[in-house]
């Protein structure tokens, strides 16, 4: 039970969407440690500690040790497999080994939509866009209304902005009232200026929301070529120790920024291991 609570706290910290949810990371760590006091062989608790060390502590060496221990204890634990593949891809930039773990994750949790949708994001970060769309279609056989922002980004990378826009709108529909301002902005911006217009309209909303993710705002500015704004928001994310900053090294949305010396400086300050 403590291990399960640790996972819930972790996911609130990762996906809660507001700054106050970052306070869940210490609670996730505490719950995982209590679980391990009862049973030090609980792989899921070690995996949660690994994720906390990645996203909250930026302790990448400690995270690797936690994931490796989790997988030694339980080689088929989906939380350990998923956490480790993301660690390999995002932190160490090891694409092949991370992709090799995908099938193990899907065999371990074939019907769990959370882990299947996680693989869509992993394929996106690995720049395996066609494979990502294949996985989206498999998920839709289980959940016909599946709509995910990663899928929208993949359509965009494949030069299909219309499908990307429709996917985002479908996601906003499922999100409900909290996403209504973004939905309205997207529709207005798309009508006025296509994908770039929709992105700029989204930015008008996002930048006015107190506490909205600086990293997500930086990604949007990067996609439309606003380099200075993108770096300003990434610096803000660094100052706030935003958990999403661990995506910096591999995120395709930030590719336009990679030749700028400021990008490598950010990687160094966060503490990513050198390749």
RAMO-V354118 format. One record per run of one state. SS is the DSSP state (H for helix, E for strand, - for the rest). FROM is the first residue (numbers start at 0). TO is the last residue. If there is no record, write none. Layout:
# RAMO-V354118
SS_FROM_TO + SS_FROM_TO
This chain:
# RAMO-V354118
-_0_0 + H_1_14 + -_15_17 + H_18_37 + -_38_41 + H_42_56 + -_57_58 + H_59_72 + -_73_76 + H_77_90 + -_91_93 + H_94_107 + -_108_111 + H_112_124 + -_125_127 + H_128_141 + -_142_147 + H_148_156 + -_157_159 + H_160_174 + -_175_175 + H_176_205 + -_206_212 + H_213_222 + -_223_225 + H_226_238 + -_239_241 + H_242_246 + -_247_250 + H_251_256 + -_257_259 + H_260_269 + -_270_274
